[in-house]
Structures are given as C-alpha cells and as structure tokens.
C-alpha cells in the first residue's frame, strides 16, 4: 500500500502542513502514525483531502464538506452523499448566480458613472477653450 507523508501532500496540493493538521484536528482525515509519530496518509486520506480542497474552492463550509464526506462512510452506495451534495450544490449555485447578478448590476452602475465623468471632463475642456 502506498503512503504519503504530510510534506508530500502539502507540496502536491500547494498547501501548508498546518492546513492538513487542521483538517485532522477537525476529524476530516485520520492518518496513521509510525512508531516515531510520523503521520502517514493513505490513498483514501489523499482523496478526502482533494475533496476538502475542491469543496473549499467551490465555497462550501468545512461543516458542509465534512458532512458530505462522512455520509459516504454511513452509506456505501453513495446515494445519501450524492443527495446531500446535490442539495448543497444547488444552494451554492443559486448563491453564485445571485452574486453574478449583483456584480453585473455594479458593473453597469460603474460604467454609467464613468461615462458621466468622461462627459463632464469633456465639457470642462470645451469651456476652457472659451477663455
């Protein structure tokens, strides 16, 4: 069986070892330990870490990610995990869509203000020519 050290995983995923230990403290991953206390991570731990990081990238909370991951251990068919992931995913997609709408509105307002400022500057330039 292949094992990974904390340094290997940190380097692979471009995160700090402290971040990995934090996920361990939260009970999201549970590495084995050697007699000297070195953490050894399995392929499953690596896969879970990858899911945690993907979930964070998509904006899920650690609680949501932990729940989605732990559901697979409770239901090996993956059905409950998929149902909850879809539920959280749809909620997150709605939030993202709302943020996009807000940002588009902000963009339009900024464009209108900038256009107004440009017009004012142009008018000021024309009025200077009359002196």
N, C-alpha and C positions, 0 to 999 in steps of 0.2 A: 504494500500500500504506500502511495506517495504522501508525504507530509510536507507542510510548508512552515517555515519559521515566520515569526511576526515581521521581521525585517523584509523577507521576501514578499509577503503580501503587501506591506506598506509600499514597497518600491513598485510592485506590479500595478497597484491601484492609485499610486501617487497620493497617498495619504500618510499621516503620521502614525507612528506606533501607538501614540497616546489615543488616537481616534479608535484604533482597533481595541485597545484595552477598555475604552469607554463602552463600546458595544458589548464587550464581555461583561463589564460591570452591570450593564442593563439586562443581562441574561439573554442576549440575542444570539451570541455564539459562545461555545464552551469548548475551548481547546483542551487537549490532553496535556499533561506535564511530564517531562522526563524526571529522572531521579534528582537531577540538579535544578529542577524548577523551570527549565526552558519550556515555553509554550510550543506545542506542535499542533498545527491545524490540518484537518482532513480536507478532502475534496468537497465534502458537504459544507464544512465551515467556509471554504473559499466561495462556494456557490451562494451561501447565505450572505456573506459579505458583499458579493456582487449585487445581490438583490437589495440589500440595505442601501448601497450607494446609488443604485438605479432609482429606488423609491425616493431617496432624498433629492436626486436630480429632478424628479417629477413633482417635487413639492409635498410629498406625503410626510406626516409627522412620524417620529420614531414609534409612537404608540400604534399608529395605523400599520406601519411596516411590521412591527413585532406581531401584531395580531394576524396579519395576512400570512406571515411565515409560520407562526405556531399552529395555524389551522391545518396545515398540511400534516403535521405530526398527529393531529387528532383524527383526521380523515384522510387516509392514504389514497383514496380515489382522486383527491384534489378538488372535488366538487365544491365543498364549503369554501375552500381557499379561492377558487375561481369566482364564486358568487360574491364574496366579500371584496375581492379585488375589482370586480366589475362595478360594484356599488361605489367603492371609493374612487375608482377611475372616472365614473360618470360625474360624480360630485366635483372632482378636481378639474375635469374638462369644462364643466359649467363655470367654475371659478376663473379658469384661464380665458374662456370666451368673454366673460364679463370684464376682465382686465383688458383684453384686447379692445373691446368696445370703448372702455374708459380712455385708453391710450389713443385711439383713433379720434375721439372727441377732443382730447387735449391737443393732438397734432393739428386738427382743423382750427382750433382756437388760436394756437401759436402762429399758424400760417396767416390767419386773418390779422392778428396784431402786428406781425412783421410787415405785412403788406401795407397796413395803415402807417406804420413808422416810415417805411420807404417813401410812401406818398407824401407824408409830412416833410421829410428831408428834401424831396424833390421840389416841393412848394417853397420851402425856405431858400433853396438855392436859386429859384426863379425870382423870389422877392429881393434877394441880394443884388441882382442884376439891375434893378430899377434905381439904385442909388448912385 
